[in-house]
Amino acid sequence: MRSHRLIPLALATTLGLTLTACGGGDSESSDPAADGTITIGIVGSEPAHDALKEVAAENDITVEYVDFSDYNQPNPATKSGDVDMNWFQHTAYLADYNNNSGDTITPVGSTAIYPLGMYSSKYDSLDQIKDGDEVAIPNDSINLGRALNLLKQEGLVEFTKDTIAPTEGDIDAEKSKVSVRPVSAEQTVLSMDSVAASVINNDFLGRANIDPKSALASDDPTQDSAKVFDNLFAATEANADNETLKKVASFYYDPKVLKAEDEESKGTAVPTEIDQQELKDLLKRYQEDLKEQTQ
C-alpha cells in the first residue's frame, strides 16, 4: 500500500513472470459478507488498517485482516476465496499479475498515490536542467515506465507512440531534452553525483536523508500515467461490484483513516477517489500496453 512498497512490488512483478493460474475458478460467492465478516488480505500492518477497521465497526461491518508475508500471496488467496478482497497493490502491479497468471482480479476502490519524485544534488529547480543532461531511473520494468512517464510529464522526454507503459525503447531521442541511465533502484541515490538528476523511489529517501519535499518534480496523480499507481482494494471479478466490499473500500476516505495515512506517510500520500469504472478501464489499458511490450 505505502510508497515504500513500490520497490518490492516491482520485484514481485518480476517474480510473477513465473506464476501460473491457480487451480479452480474465481470465488462465486454472491455475498462475501454472508458470514458477517469481510476479510482483507494485506502485506504488513499499518495504522490506516486499524483506522479503517474501526470505521467499519462504527458502521456495523466487521473487518478482519490476513497479513501475508509477501506480495505473491494476496491475489491467489483472493481468487481462491481465502480472503474477500485485498489491499496491497497498485493498478500497474495488478495488470502485470493478471497478464502473467491468467486471473481477472478486479479493482473495487481506490485509495492513494504516493508520488514518485526526481531529485538532484546539482540543481535546485527543474528549469536548470540542460539539453543533453542525463537522468538516472530505476531499471525494473514497472518503475522504469513510471519514471519515464514522469520525465514526459515534465517535458524532458518524448515518446514515439502513445503509451502509459513505456520502455526505454519508446523514447524519441531526437525530440527529448535528456537521456536516461537505467540503474537498479537502490543505485538511483548513489548515481546522483554523476547525473543531473535521479528518479528515486520513496523507499530510499529516508536512508539517504532526502526530504520528499525537495523533489524537482513528482508525478501528477491526475494524469492517467500516474493513476495506474493508485493503490487499490481488489477482489475477484465476481465480487468486485459487491456493495458491502465497495462500502468498506469507501471507508478509506473517512477522516480517521486519512489522518492515519497522512501521519504514516509523512504527508506524501495523495488520496485519489478514482471512480471504479475508471480504475477498471485503466487496468484494461495497462494490461494491453504491457502485452504489446512482449510482442
Secondary structure by P-SEA (a helix, b strand, c coil): ccccaaaaaaaaaaaaccccccccccccccccccccbbbbbbccccaaaaaaaaaaaaacbbbbbbcccccccaaaaaaaccccccccccaaaaaaaaaaacccccccbbbbbccccccccccccccccccbbbbbbbccaaaaaaaaaaaaaacccccccccccccccccccccccbbbbbcccccccccccccccccccccccccccccccccccccccccaaaaaacccccccccccccaaaaaaaaccccaaaaaaaaaaacccbbbbbccaaaaaaaaaaaaaaaaaaac
